[in-house]
Each structure stands twice: as structure tokens, then as C-alpha cells.
Amino acid sequence: MPIYEYRCRQCGAKFEKLRRMSEADQLTECPKCGTQESDRQLSCFATGGCGTTGGFT
């Protein structure tokens, strides 16, 4: 299951939730204020590498 990021419309808190893809846009309760007024955010992720070009120049 993917982790989705949300932002509360009421208090502005940002939080993450582990959910099924089919549940991604369902109402999500803010852990800080308890309201269910949150929006799913666009997530950024990082990838790691070995720091070399792998022999290609």
C-alpha cells in the first residue's frame, strides 16, 4: 500500500496516511484537529544511486 500525504484545510497540518490506492481520495481525519477537511498533496520522492555513471561517458 502506498503512503499518501495530506494537508488539513482547517489547521494547515501536514500528515501521511498508509492507504489502498482505491481509498486515496476518501475523507481523511486530521490527527491534529480531528476535522475531515483535508486535501491529498502531490508527493515528491527521492531515489538513491551509486554516484557513478555506470561505465557510460
DSSP file (Angstrom, degrees, kcal/mol; ACC not computed):
  #  RESIDUE AA STRUCTURE BP1 BP2  ACC     N-H-->O    O-->H-N    N-H-->O    O-->H-N    TCO  KAPPA ALPHA  PHI   PSI    X-CA   Y-CA   Z-CA
    1    1 A M              0   0    0      0, 0.0    19,-0.2     0, 0.0     2,-0.1   0.000 360.0 360.0 360.0 138.1    0.0    0.0    0.0
    2    2 A P        -     0   0    0      0, 0.0    17,-2.0     0, 0.0     2,-0.5  -0.396 360.0-122.4 -79.3 159.3    1.3    3.5   -0.8
    3    3 A I  E     -A   18   0A   0     15,-0.2     2,-0.3    -2,-0.1    15,-0.2  -0.899  28.2-160.0-100.4 126.5    1.7    6.3    1.6
    4    4 A Y  E     -A   17   0A   0     13,-3.0    13,-2.5    -2,-0.5     2,-0.4  -0.814   9.0-136.6-107.9 149.0   -0.2    9.4    0.8
    5    5 A E  E     -A   16   0A   0     36,-0.5    36,-3.1    -2,-0.3     2,-0.3  -0.857  23.7-176.0-105.2 139.5    0.4   13.0    2.0
    6    6 A Y  E     -AB  15  40A   0      9,-3.2     9,-2.2    -2,-0.4     2,-0.4  -0.901  16.6-151.8-131.3 158.9   -2.4   15.2    3.1
    7    7 A R  E     -AB  14  39A   0     32,-2.1    32,-2.6    -2,-0.3     2,-0.3  -0.997  23.3-126.2-132.8 129.3   -2.8   18.8    4.3
    8    8 A C  E  >  - B   0  38A   0      5,-2.8     4,-1.1    -2,-0.4    30,-0.3  -0.560   7.9-154.7 -75.7 130.9   -5.7   19.8    6.6
    9    9 A R  T  4 S+     0   0    0     28,-3.5    -1,-0.1    -2,-0.3    29,-0.1   0.779  92.1  50.6 -73.2 -27.3   -7.8   22.8    5.3
   10   10 A Q  T  4 S+     0   0    0     27,-0.7    -1,-0.1     1,-0.1    28,-0.1   0.961 130.6   7.6 -77.8 -54.8   -8.8   23.7    8.9
   11   11 A C  T  4 S-     0   0    0      2,-0.1    -2,-0.1    24,-0.0    -1,-0.1   0.536  92.4-121.0-111.0  -9.0   -5.4   23.9   10.8
   12   12 A G     <  +     0   0    0     -4,-1.1    -3,-0.1     1,-0.2    26,-0.0   0.498  55.1 155.9  84.1   3.2   -2.9   23.5    8.0
   13   13 A A        -     0   0    0     -6,-0.1    -5,-2.8     1,-0.1     2,-0.4  -0.340  33.8-143.9 -65.0 143.4   -1.2   20.4    9.4
   14   14 A K  E     +A    7   0A   0     -7,-0.2     2,-0.3    16,-0.0    -7,-0.2  -0.921  29.6 160.8-107.6 135.3    0.6   18.1    7.0
   15   15 A F  E     -A    6   0A   0     -9,-2.2    -9,-3.2    -2,-0.4     2,-0.3  -0.968  30.4-127.5-150.6 163.9    0.4   14.3    7.6
   16   16 A E  E     -A    5   0A   0     -2,-0.3     2,-0.4   -11,-0.2   -11,-0.2  -0.832  17.3-168.2-115.1 151.9    0.8   11.0    5.9
   17   17 A K  E     -A    4   0A   0    -13,-2.5   -13,-3.0    -2,-0.3     2,-0.7  -0.990  20.2-136.0-143.6 131.2   -1.5    8.0    5.7
   18   18 A L  E     +A    3   0A   0     -2,-0.4     2,-0.3   -15,-0.2   -15,-0.2  -0.789  47.2 151.1 -85.5 115.6   -0.9    4.5    4.6
   19   19 A R        -     0   0    0    -17,-2.0     2,-0.1    -2,-0.7     5,-0.1  -0.944  49.8 -95.4-144.4 160.8   -3.9    3.6    2.4
   20   20 A R    >   -     0   0    0     -2,-0.3     3,-1.5   -19,-0.2     4,-0.4  -0.448  41.4-114.9 -70.3 153.1   -5.1    1.5   -0.5
   21   21 A M  G >  S+     0   0    0      1,-0.3     3,-1.2     2,-0.2     4,-0.3   0.864 117.2  58.3 -59.5 -35.8   -5.0    3.3   -3.9
   22   22 A S  G 3  S+     0   0    0      1,-0.2    -1,-0.3     2,-0.1     3,-0.2   0.665 108.0  47.2 -68.8 -15.4   -8.8    3.0   -4.1
   23   23 A E  G X  S+     0   0    0     -3,-1.5     3,-1.6     1,-0.1    -1,-0.2   0.366  79.5 106.0-103.5   2.4   -9.1    4.9   -0.8
   24   24 A A  T <  S+     0   0    0     -3,-1.2    -1,-0.1    -4,-0.4    -2,-0.1   0.809  85.3  37.9 -56.9 -36.7   -6.7    7.7   -1.7
   25   25 A D  T 3  S+     0   0    0     -4,-0.3    -1,-0.3    -3,-0.2     3,-0.1   0.323  90.4 113.3-101.9   7.9   -9.3   10.4   -2.2
   26   26 A Q  S <  S-     0   0    0     -3,-1.6    -3,-0.0     1,-0.2     0, 0.0  -0.349  84.6 -74.0 -73.2 160.9  -11.7    9.4    0.6
   27   27 A L        -     0   0    0      1,-0.0     2,-0.4    -2,-0.0    -1,-0.2  -0.268  52.4-161.7 -55.1 138.1  -12.2   11.7    3.6
   28   28 A T        -     0   0    0      8,-0.4     2,-0.3    10,-0.2    10,-0.1  -0.992  13.6-128.9-130.6 127.3   -9.2   11.6    5.9
   29   29 A E        -     0   0    0     -2,-0.4     7,-0.2     7,-0.1     6,-0.1  -0.578  22.2-123.8 -79.0 132.1   -9.3   12.8    9.5
   30   30 A C     >  -     0   0    0      5,-2.9     4,-1.6    -2,-0.3    -1,-0.1  -0.597  11.6-147.4 -71.7 127.4   -6.6   15.2   10.6
   31   31 A P  T  4 S+     0   0    0      0, 0.0    -1,-0.1     0, 0.0    -2,-0.0   0.684  94.1  50.0 -70.7 -16.1   -4.6   13.8   13.5
   32   32 A K  T  4 S+     0   0    0      3,-0.1    -3,-0.0     1,-0.0    -2,-0.0   0.923 130.3   8.4 -87.7 -50.1   -4.1   17.3   15.0
   33   33 A C  T  4 S-     0   0    0      2,-0.1    -1,-0.0   -20,-0.0    -4,-0.0   0.579  90.4-125.9-112.8 -12.5   -7.6   18.9   15.0
   34   34 A G     <  +     0   0    0     -4,-1.6     2,-0.0     1,-0.3    -5,-0.0   0.369  60.5 136.2  86.8  -5.2   -9.8   15.9   14.1
   35   35 A T        -     0   0    0     -6,-0.1    -5,-2.9     1,-0.1    -1,-0.3  -0.351  53.9-140.1 -72.2 157.9  -11.6   17.6   11.1
   36   36 A Q  S    S+     0   0    0     -7,-0.2     2,-1.0     1,-0.1    -8,-0.4   0.016  70.8 110.0-105.3  26.8  -12.2   15.6    7.9
   37   37 A E        +     0   0    0    -10,-0.1   -28,-3.5     2,-0.0   -27,-0.7  -0.708  44.5 133.1-102.0  79.7  -11.4   18.5    5.7
   38   38 A S  E     -B    8   0A   0     -2,-1.0     2,-0.4   -30,-0.3   -30,-0.2  -0.938  42.7-144.5-130.2 153.5   -8.0   17.5    4.2
   39   39 A D  E     -B    7   0A   0    -32,-2.6   -32,-2.1    -2,-0.3     2,-0.3  -0.934  23.4-117.0-117.4 138.5   -6.6   17.5    0.7
   40   40 A R  E     -B    6   0A   0     -2,-0.4   -34,-0.3   -34,-0.2     2,-0.2  -0.559  35.3-143.7 -72.4 136.8   -4.3   15.0   -0.8
   41   41 A Q        -     0   0    0    -36,-3.1     2,-0.5    -2,-0.3   -36,-0.5  -0.645  18.9-102.9-102.0 156.8   -1.0   16.6   -1.7
   42   42 A L        -     0   0    0     -2,-0.2     2,-0.3   -38,-0.1   -38,-0.0  -0.694  44.6-141.8 -76.2 122.9    1.3   15.9   -4.6
   43   43 A S        -     0   0    0     -2,-0.5     2,-0.4   -38,-0.1    -1,-0.0  -0.636  11.4-156.3 -93.7 145.9    4.2   13.9   -3.2
   44   44 A C        -     0   0    0     -2,-0.3     2,-0.3     2,-0.0     0, 0.0  -0.915  13.9-171.4-112.7 145.4    7.9   14.2   -4.2
   45   45 A F        -     0   0    0     -2,-0.4     2,-0.3     2,-0.0    -2,-0.0  -0.954  13.3-136.5-137.1 158.6   10.3   11.3   -3.7
   46   46 A A        -     0   0    0     -2,-0.3     2,-0.4     0, 0.0    -2,-0.0  -0.831   9.8-153.8-113.5 150.5   14.0   10.8   -3.9
   47   47 A T        -     0   0    0     -2,-0.3     2,-0.3     0, 0.0    -2,-0.0  -0.938  12.4-137.6-120.5 148.4   16.0    8.0   -5.4
   48   48 A G        -     0   0    0     -2,-0.4     2,-0.3     2,-0.0     0, 0.0  -0.718  21.0-179.6-102.6 154.9   19.4    6.9   -4.5
   49   49 A G        -     0   0    0     -2,-0.3     0, 0.0     1,-0.0     0, 0.0  -0.894  42.1-106.7-143.6 173.7   22.2    5.9   -6.7
   50   50 A C        -     0   0    0     -2,-0.3     3,-0.1     2,-0.2    -2,-0.0   0.561  52.9-119.3 -83.8  -6.5   25.8    4.8   -6.5
   51   51 A G  S    S+     0   0    0      1,-0.3     2,-0.3     2,-0.0    -1,-0.0   0.565  79.6 100.7  83.5   6.6   27.1    8.2   -7.7
   52   52 A T  S    S-     0   0    0      1,-0.0    -1,-0.3     2,-0.0    -2,-0.2  -0.745  79.2-120.9-118.0 169.5   28.8    6.8  -10.8
   53   53 A T    >   -     0   0    0     -2,-0.3     3,-1.2    -3,-0.1    -1,-0.0   0.392  48.6-116.9 -89.5   3.1   27.8    6.8  -14.4
   54   54 A G  T 3  S-     0   0    0      1,-0.2     3,-0.1     3,-0.0    -3,-0.0   0.754  71.2 -53.8  70.0  24.1   28.0    3.0  -14.5
   55   55 A G  T 3  S+     0   0    0      1,-0.3     2,-0.4     2,-0.0    -1,-0.2   0.368 110.5 119.5  92.6  -5.6   30.8    3.0  -17.0
   56   56 A F    <         0   0    0     -3,-1.2    -1,-0.3     1,-0.1    -3,-0.1  -0.761 360.0 360.0 -95.6 140.6   29.0    5.2  -19.6
   57   57 A T              0   0    0     -2,-0.4    -1,-0.1    -3,-0.1    -3,-0.0   0.345 360.0 360.0-125.6 360.0   30.5    8.5  -20.6
